[in-house]
């Protein structure tokens, strides 16, 4: 499902305009992004949790040359599905 399809489905289900639905979806994404930038976790009960994980610096290899390279430590966003979502998908 694309973002546009999600907006359309929300608009139909909630009986609101696509513009209002789009604003709601965009606002949710922006607020989750802001919280993650601050280092906060974003738990959505019954759905899952968005959080930041830190990866350690490590050594890797350039696949073309085989040369060893250094990969910097970084932060990456992750999503951990909640129990209700895992069970709903498993059925």
C-alpha positions as CSV (number, residue, x, y, z in Angstrom):
1,X,0.0,0.0,0.0
2,X,1.3,3.4,-0.9
3,X,1.0,6.6,1.1
4,X,-1.6,7.9,-1.4
5,X,-3.7,4.7,-1.0
6,X,-3.5,4.9,2.8
7,X,-4.7,8.5,2.6
8,X,-7.6,7.5,0.3
9,X,-8.7,4.6,2.6
10,X,-8.6,6.8,5.7
11,X,-10.6,9.5,4.0
12,X,-13.3,6.9,3.0
13,X,-13.4,5.2,6.3
14,X,-13.5,8.4,8.4
15,X,-15.8,10.2,5.9
16,X,-13.4,13.1,5.6
17,X,-11.7,14.8,2.6
18,X,-8.5,13.4,1.1
19,X,-6.9,16.7,2.0
20,X,-7.8,16.4,5.7
21,X,-6.7,12.7,5.6
22,X,-3.4,13.7,4.0
23,X,-2.8,16.4,6.6
24,X,-3.4,13.8,9.4
25,X,-1.1,11.2,7.9
26,X,1.7,13.8,7.2
27,X,1.4,15.2,10.7
28,X,1.7,11.7,12.3
29,X,4.8,11.0,10.2
30,X,6.3,14.4,11.1
31,X,5.7,14.0,14.8
32,X,7.1,10.4,14.9
33,X,10.2,11.7,13.0
34,X,10.6,14.6,15.5
35,X,10.4,12.3,18.5
36,X,12.9,9.9,17.0
37,X,15.3,12.8,16.3
38,X,15.1,13.7,20.0
39,X,15.9,10.1,20.9
40,X,12.4,9.4,22.2
41,X,10.6,6.1,21.7
42,X,7.1,6.2,20.2
43,X,5.0,3.3,21.5
44,X,1.6,2.9,19.8
45,X,-0.3,0.4,22.0
46,X,-1.7,-2.5,19.9
47,X,0.5,-1.6,16.9
48,X,4.2,-1.4,17.9
49,X,7.0,0.9,18.9
50,X,9.3,3.2,16.8
51,X,12.7,3.7,18.3
52,X,16.3,4.5,17.6
53,X,19.1,1.9,17.7
54,X,22.7,2.7,17.7
55,X,25.1,0.6,15.7
56,X,28.8,0.3,16.6
57,X,31.6,1.3,14.3
58,X,32.9,-1.7,12.5
59,X,35.1,-2.9,9.7
60,X,33.7,-3.9,6.3
61,X,34.9,-4.7,2.8
62,X,34.4,-3.0,-0.5
63,X,32.8,-5.7,-2.6
64,X,34.5,-4.5,-5.8
65,X,38.0,-4.2,-4.6
66,X,38.0,-6.3,-1.4
67,X,39.6,-3.4,0.3
68,X,38.9,-3.1,4.1
69,X,36.9,0.0,5.0
70,X,35.8,1.6,8.2
71,X,32.0,1.9,8.8
72,X,31.1,4.6,11.2
73,X,28.8,4.2,14.2
74,X,25.4,5.6,13.5
75,X,21.8,5.8,14.7
76,X,19.0,4.1,12.7
77,X,15.3,4.0,13.2
78,X,13.6,0.7,13.8
79,X,10.1,-0.5,14.3
80,X,9.2,-3.4,16.7
81,X,5.7,-4.8,16.0
82,X,3.4,-5.1,19.0
83,X,1.8,-8.4,20.1
84,X,-1.6,-7.5,18.6
85,X,-0.1,-6.7,15.2
86,X,2.1,-9.8,15.1
87,X,-1.0,-12.0,16.0
88,X,-3.1,-10.2,13.4
89,X,-0.6,-10.8,10.6
90,X,0.1,-14.4,11.6
91,X,-3.6,-15.4,11.1
